[in-house]
Amino acid sequence: MMRPMPRPYQLQLRWDPRDEPLIADAARIATLLHDIAVAASDSADWSIAIGSDLEPIVVTESVPQLLRAFESRRETWLYGEREFGACRLLIVNSRVPPRRVQLTATCGAWPRSTVGIWFANELTLSFWAPRLGFTDTESLLNLFCEACRLFSPSWGQLSPPDFPQLPFEAKLRGAVAVGWMTYLSAEYAAPVLTTNGSESYAVPETNGGRCLLVTKDWFSPDNPAHVAALESVQHELAAAGVLRYRTSDE
């Protein structure tokens, strides 16, 4: 079978605030960047975007460098009578498609939100595939599982950008976004070790987290069979109570 033309994909992870220093997420991101660079050598030259400037990441100093960048982008906002905050980061490899890779992260979120909007930590990796380093879907599945192992998110997914579209309220309140690849932490995964429309993989070091894969083909929202398979998994997860909101009503 002929390999498809490269197209954009996004890997997204979301998780609750944790009682740990921000340097822990900086170290995880440094490890993920290293793993991507090992798999795809043309992604090795990472830079932190600071306004319109790019600061090259020095491999031997990457963790303290990422930590400084996080701390320089600390933001706070009010929601009702509560103040929330987080630190933001943008990393690019300064390439054009299909070699472009971009990572955005919102980490150090505090405090934990239980009502209304789910203010969570978030990591989004945007890239094109198939490409050097990710020439088959198994290599991409390995990257997804490794990212989930590193960050142990509440949930995660990998799909073409903006697909599938969650209802507005579901997105704001942290409902699981089901994608081509979907990671469910132990709090979700217990009732759905497998589904009829997907393959299931245990993710090491996540205390029971699992990854669901809709198809071993390169997923395309233009392929009716792919969309039907994904919708089947969505229906099964909804019936199992997995697609619930993470926050209560106002």
N, C-alpha and C positions, 0 to 999 in steps of 0.2 A: 504493500500500500504506500502511495506517495505521501511524504510528510507534508502537512499543511503549511501554508505561509505563516510567518510569525504574527501574533496578535497580542494586544495588551491583556495582562492578567493582574489581579490584585490579591495579595495575602493579607488578611486582617485578623488581628487578635485583640480581645478585650478582656479586662479583668478588674476585680474590685481593688480598692486601695489596700496596701499591705503595710504592716509595721516593720519596715526595713529601710535602710538608708538608700538614697537615690543612686549611689555608686553601684548597687546591685544590678539595677537595670542598665546602667552604663556598661557594666561588664558583660551582661547578656548580649547587648547590641554589638559590642566589639567582637564577641564570639560569632554572632550571626554574620557580620560583615566578613569575617575571616572565612567562614564556611562557604559563603557565596563566592568569594574571590578564589578559593581553592577549586570550586566546581567550574567557575567561569572566569578564566584568568583575565579577560578583558574588562572585568569589573573591579580590579584591584585598586584603582586610584580613586579612593573615596575622599570627598570634601564635605565639610560642614557649611551649609548655607547660612550666612549671617547678613540679613538685609540683602543687598545686591552683591556682597562679597562672598568669595569662597575661601575657606581655610582648609588646606590639605590636611588630612589625618595622618599623623606620624604613627606607624604601626607600633613602635616600642612605647609610645606614650598615649595610645588610643583611649584607654579607660579614663585617666585624669583629664584628657582633652575633651572627651564626651561629657564628663561630669561638669566641667567648667561651662561648656556650651549649654547644658541643661539649666544650670543655676543662673545663667545670664538671661534666660527666657522664662522666668517664673511669673505666672499670671494668676490673678485672683478675680472672682466675680461673685455677685450676690444672686441668690435664688431664694425668693421669699425673704425670710429673716436670717438665712444662713449664708455664710461666706464659704466658697469653695475655691480651690486652687490646684494648680498643676504646673509642670515644666514641659516646654515643648522643644522639639529638635527636628531639623530637616537635613538629610544627608543625600548627596547625589554623586554619581560617578562621572558626570560631565561627558556623557556620550549621547549620540543621537540614536533614535530607534533604528534597528531593533536591539541595540546594545544598551540602551538607556535603562538605568535602575535608580529608583528613588525610594528612600525610606523616611517616613514621618513617624514621630513618636510623641505621645503625651503620657508622661510618667510622673510619679510622685503625687498622684491625685490624693486629695484629702478634703474633708473627711469622707467617710463612707456615706453614700446617698441611699436612702431606703424609701423615700416618698417622691413621686413625680418623676422628674428626669433622672436617668442613671448617669451620673458623672463618673466615668471609669477611666482607667489607664487604657491606652490604645496604641497599637503598632500597625502601620500599613506599609507593605512593601509592594511597589508598583514596578512591573517589568514586562518584557516581551518574551514570548516563547511560541514554538520551539526555537532554540538558539544554542550557541556554543555553551556547553556545560549542562544544558537542559534540553537534550535532543530527544528524550522520550519522557512519557508521563511518569514512569517509575522514579526518575531522578527528581522530578518536581514533587512527587509524593514524599520522597525522602527529605527534601528541604522543608516541606510543610510540617512533617512530623518532628523534625529536629527543632524547628522554631517553637512548636508547641511544647516539646520537652524542655527547652531552655526557659520559656516564660510561664509555663503551667497556667494558661489563661482560663477564664471561666468558659469561654467558647472561642472558636475561630473558624474562618472559612477562606477558601481560595476559589475564585471564579473570575470571569471577565468583569471589568469595572461596571459598577451600577447594575449588576445582575446577580440574583434576582432583586427586584425592588421591594423593600419592606414597606408596609403601611407606615405613615408618618409617626403615629403614636407608638407603634411597636418598636420603631427605631429609637425614638427618644427614651423609651423605658427599658431598653436593653434586651429585647427578645432575641433569641438566637437567629442569626441569618444563615439559612441553609444554602450551601453552595455546591460546586462540583466536588470539592473536598470540604468536609466539615469536621471540626474537632469539638468534642463534648467532654468537659471535665467530669469527674466522678459524680458530682451532684446531678448531672443530666444523664450520664451514660448508663446508669444501673438498669433502667427498664428497657434499654435499646442496645443490647450488645450487638445486634445485627438488624437489618431491615431487608425486606424482600427485594428492594430496588438498589441495594448497594453492597459493597464489600466492606468489612470492618477490620480495623487493625488496632491492636493495643499500642499505646505510646509509652515507652519506658519512662520511669522516674516521675510519673504524674499521678501516682496513687489511684489508678483506675481510669484514666482518661483514654478515649478512643477516637480514632479517625474513621470517618465514613467516606468512601469513594463511590461516586455515582456511576462513572464509566472509566475504563482504562484508555479510551480514546481521548484525543484532545477535545475538551468540551467546547462546544460552540452553541450560543443561543439561537443560531440560525438553523440548527439541526433539530427537527421536531422530536426525534427519538431521544436525544439528550434532554430536552426540556421536559418531555413526558416522564423520563426516569427521575429527574430531579423533583418534579411535582409529586411523584409517587412517594418519594422519601419524605418530602415535606408533610404529606398527609399522614404518614405513619408516625412521624415525630409529634405532630400536633395531637393525634389520638392518644399518644403516650404521655401527653402533658409537658413535653420538652420545650415547646415554643411559648411558654408563659413569660409574662413580664417579670423583670427582676425587682421592680419597685411596686409599692402599693399605691392606691389612689391618693390624690391630694387630700 
